[in-house]
């Protein structure tokens, strides 16, 4: 196997690694977006069909529950954001490797 064949195989492997890293980035972004959507979904709408006191009590109970849920989701979102940022770095690195191998391959072909 000559150098050109070796570079071609390395380039193919690098392309597969890039595809994997991009897939991981996509999954991390989707999980993060879902958590953000869940946070937004916790905003309460007022139900005016209840008497004022019952509506206030229900509102307070809901806010207490929603605050606890927000804390859980924010913790999860922080983890997901860290994974997402790491996946971005890995994808950038894989992209750079592929670009470098393509540049070397072009120089070798000349």
HULIN-V121138 format. One record per helix or strand. SS is the DSSP state (2 for helix, 1 for strand). FROM is the first residue (numbers start at 1). TO is the last residue. If there is no record, write none. Layout:
# HULIN-V121138
SS|FROM|TO, SS|FROM|TO
This chain:
# HULIN-V121138
2|3|40, 2|52|109
